Amino acid sequence: MKKFFAPLREEYKWNPHGILNIIGSLGVFPAVMLAREVDNIWILFGIVILWWLIVAFVYLVYCYFKNK
């Protein structure tokens, strides 16, 4: 059993892009609120994808200017 649980005892390394995914996933909340009003699930998917693309673009711009 020690070998089975050994990977769980290793040091956890935080994914540096994890915050990007967390902020990107928060776009679901406004998308659901808007999709309730228009009664169309495709608008929900579009808003979530648009939100995530905006977050990714802002993050890439931040990384570009940070490293410049």
N, CA, C and O of each residue as an XYZ file, in Angstrom:
272
protein
N       0.816     -1.202      0.000
C       0.000      0.000      0.000
C       0.857      1.261      0.000
O       0.417      2.304     -0.484
N       2.066      1.182      0.532
C       2.907      2.375      0.556
C       3.249      2.840     -0.851
O       3.315      4.042     -1.108
N       3.463      1.909     -1.755
C       3.781      2.293     -3.127
C       2.575      2.932     -3.814
O       2.720      3.814     -4.660
N       1.394      2.475     -3.437
C       0.183      3.007     -4.045
C      -0.017      4.482     -3.668
O      -0.373      5.298     -4.519
N       0.213      4.822     -2.393
C      -0.009      6.185     -1.921
C       1.229      7.072     -2.030
O       1.166      8.243     -1.658
N       2.334      6.561     -2.520
C       3.569      7.346     -2.620
C       3.409      8.595     -3.499
O       3.909      9.653     -3.117
N       2.739      8.524     -4.654
C       2.598      9.752     -5.452
C       1.827     10.861     -4.737
O       2.015     12.037     -5.048
N       0.967     10.507     -3.790
C       0.208     11.518     -3.065
C       1.061     12.253     -2.036
O       0.712     13.355     -1.613
N       2.155     11.662     -1.639
C       3.015     12.277     -0.630
C       4.076     13.183     -1.237
O       4.785     13.875     -0.506
N       4.197     13.189     -2.554
C       5.181     14.051     -3.194
C       4.755     15.498     -3.098
O       3.580     15.798     -2.887
N       5.715     16.396     -3.252
C       5.429     17.819     -3.174
C       4.576     18.244     -4.367
O       4.871     17.901     -5.511
N       3.521     18.992     -4.081
C       2.626     19.458     -5.132
C       3.226     20.697     -5.776
O       3.635     21.628     -5.083
N       3.278     20.709     -7.101
C       3.790     21.859     -7.827
C       2.614     22.549     -8.507
O       1.911     21.939     -9.314
N       2.402     23.819     -8.181
C       1.294     24.584     -8.722
C       1.530     24.866    -10.196
O       2.622     25.279    -10.587
N       0.535     24.649    -10.994
C       0.594     24.957    -12.415
C       0.604     26.474    -12.574
O      -0.322     27.137    -12.105
N       1.618     27.043    -13.219
C       1.657     28.507    -13.325
C       0.500     29.091    -14.136
O       0.192     30.275    -14.000
N      -0.134     28.295    -14.963
C      -1.272     28.772    -15.749
C      -2.595     28.376    -15.108
O      -3.650     28.534    -15.723
N      -2.554     27.873    -13.902
C      -3.777     27.463    -13.208
C      -4.706     28.627    -12.939
O      -5.924     28.486    -13.045
N      -4.147     29.776    -12.590
C      -4.983     30.946    -12.322
C      -5.707     31.392    -13.589
O      -6.820     31.913    -13.524
N      -5.076     31.188    -14.729
C      -5.714     31.520    -16.004
C      -6.967     30.674    -16.206
O      -8.001     31.192    -16.629
N      -6.887     29.401    -15.913
C      -8.047     28.520    -16.061
C      -9.131     28.831    -15.038
O     -10.320     28.716    -15.339
N      -8.736     29.218    -13.846
C      -9.728     29.553    -12.816
C     -10.500     30.804    -13.212
O     -11.729     30.823    -13.148
N      -9.786     31.848    -13.622
C     -10.457     33.084    -14.031
C     -11.288     32.851    -15.291
O     -12.386     33.392    -15.423
N     -10.766     32.048    -16.215
C     -11.507     31.734    -17.428
C     -12.792     30.984    -17.151
O     -13.795     31.196    -17.832
N     -12.774     30.116    -16.163
C     -13.976     29.342    -15.856
C     -15.030     30.182    -15.140
O     -16.197     29.793    -15.101
N     -14.647     31.314    -14.578
C     -15.632     32.181    -13.924
C     -16.587     32.831    -14.919
O     -17.597     33.406    -14.513
N     -16.291     32.753    -16.201
C     -17.185     33.295    -17.214
C     -18.472     32.513    -17.354
O     -19.393     32.959    -18.038
N     -18.555     31.364    -16.723
C     -19.778     30.558    -16.790
C     -20.930     31.282    -16.089
O     -22.073     31.206    -16.540
N     -20.638     31.974    -15.003
C     -21.708     32.613    -14.233
C     -22.452     33.694    -15.020
O     -23.681     33.652    -15.084
N     -21.748     34.667    -15.625
C     -22.520     35.642    -16.418
C     -23.154     35.021    -17.651
O     -24.202     35.481    -18.105
N     -22.534     33.979    -18.202
C     -23.109     33.320    -19.371
C     -24.427     32.640    -19.024
O     -25.378     32.697    -19.804
N     -24.490     32.008    -17.881
C     -25.729     31.342    -17.456
C     -26.820     32.387    -17.195
O     -27.981     32.181    -17.550
N     -26.443     33.498    -16.579
C     -27.430     34.548    -16.314
C     -28.014     35.094    -17.615
O     -29.221     35.317    -17.710
N     -27.166     35.307    -18.607
C     -27.646     35.836    -19.880
C     -28.420     34.777    -20.665
O     -29.410     35.103    -21.320
N     -27.993     33.535    -20.610
C     -28.670     32.470    -21.351
C     -30.079     32.229    -20.817
O     -30.950     31.779    -21.561
N     -30.313     32.520    -19.550
C     -31.670     32.392    -19.009
C     -32.615     33.387    -19.673
O     -33.794     33.095    -19.878
N     -32.098     34.543    -20.000
C     -32.933     35.589    -20.604
C     -33.230     35.304    -22.075
O     -34.330     35.600    -22.542
N     -32.278     34.738    -22.811
C     -32.472     34.552    -24.248
C     -32.896     33.128    -24.600
O     -33.250     32.868    -25.750
N     -32.870     32.213    -23.658
C     -33.319     30.826    -23.865
C     -32.610     30.132    -25.023
O     -33.248     29.461    -25.834
N     -31.322     30.292    -25.098
C     -30.566     29.636    -26.156
C     -29.235     29.168    -25.598
O     -28.440     29.975    -25.116
N     -28.989     27.857    -25.663
C     -27.770     27.303    -25.072
C     -26.534     27.662    -25.889
O     -25.430     27.701    -25.347
N     -26.701     27.922    -27.172
C     -25.535     28.253    -28.006
C     -24.952     29.601    -27.620
O     -23.746     29.819    -27.742
N     -25.792     30.494    -27.160
C     -25.289     31.778    -26.684
C     -24.459     31.566    -25.422
O     -23.437     32.226    -25.236
N     -24.884     30.662    -24.563
C     -24.112     30.330    -23.363
C     -22.723     29.834    -23.741
O     -21.726     30.300    -23.189
N     -22.651     28.899    -24.672
C     -21.348     28.380    -25.088
C     -20.491     29.474    -25.721
O     -19.286     29.542    -25.480
N     -21.109     30.319    -26.520
C     -20.375     31.397    -27.161
C     -19.815     32.392    -26.163
O     -18.679     32.845    -26.304
N     -20.598     32.733    -25.163
C     -20.138     33.689    -24.156
C     -19.009     33.094    -23.321
O     -18.047     33.791    -22.999
N     -19.114     31.822    -22.969
C     -18.050     31.174    -22.189
C     -16.755     31.141    -22.994
O     -15.688     31.449    -22.464
N     -16.841     30.775    -24.252
C     -15.636     30.721    -25.087
C     -15.073     32.121    -25.293
O     -13.858     32.311    -25.240
N     -15.936     33.097    -25.525
C     -15.477     34.471    -25.699
C     -14.809     34.990    -24.429
O     -13.768     35.643    -24.496
N     -15.403     34.704    -23.277
C     -14.818     35.126    -22.006
C     -13.435     34.514    -21.830
O     -12.489     35.213    -21.467
N     -13.309     33.206    -22.085
C     -12.020     32.541    -21.894
C     -10.977     33.091    -22.868
O      -9.814     33.249    -22.499
N     -11.379     33.383    -24.098
C     -10.433     33.953    -25.061
C      -9.972     35.352    -24.642
O      -8.805     35.701    -24.824
N     -10.871     36.140    -24.091
C     -10.491     37.466    -23.608
C      -9.514     37.345    -22.443
O      -8.522     38.072    -22.389
N      -9.781     36.443    -21.522
C      -8.881     36.229    -20.385
C      -7.518     35.758    -20.875
O      -6.491     36.247    -20.404
N      -7.494     34.821    -21.808
C      -6.219     34.318    -22.335
C      -5.463     35.422    -23.062
O      -4.241     35.513    -22.936
N      -6.162     36.264    -23.819
C      -5.519     37.354    -24.534
C      -4.904     38.364    -23.560
O      -3.772     38.810    -23.750
N      -5.648     38.716    -22.530
C      -5.126     39.662    -21.531
C      -3.912     39.065    -20.833
O      -2.939     39.771    -20.573
N      -3.958     37.784    -20.532
C      -2.824     37.124    -19.887
C      -1.601     37.110    -20.806
O      -0.482     37.346    -20.348
N      -1.802     36.840    -22.081
C      -0.679     36.833    -23.019
C      -0.085     38.227    -23.193
O       1.133     38.371    -23.303
N      -0.934     39.254    -23.220
C      -0.440     40.628    -23.304
C       0.356     40.970    -22.045
O       1.409     41.604    -22.125
N      -0.148     40.551    -20.890
C       0.567     40.772    -19.631
C       1.936     40.090    -19.658
O       2.938     40.698    -19.282
N       1.984     38.850    -20.095
C       3.257     38.127    -20.166
C       4.218     38.777    -21.168
O       5.425     38.823    -20.932
N       3.688     39.272    -22.271
C       4.524     39.911    -23.275
C       5.197     41.159    -22.703
O       6.409     41.329    -22.838
N       4.414     42.030    -22.065
C       4.977     43.256    -21.538
C       5.822     43.023    -20.289
O       6.727     43.804    -19.996
N       5.532     41.962    -19.562
C       6.325     41.640    -18.379
C       7.726     41.190    -18.777
O       8.696     41.521    -18.095
N       7.843     40.449    -19.857
C       9.128     39.916    -20.303
C       9.875     40.852    -21.244
O      11.019     40.578    -21.608
N       9.255     41.935    -21.637
C       9.876     42.834    -22.596
C      10.863     43.775    -21.941
O      11.474     44.600    -22.621
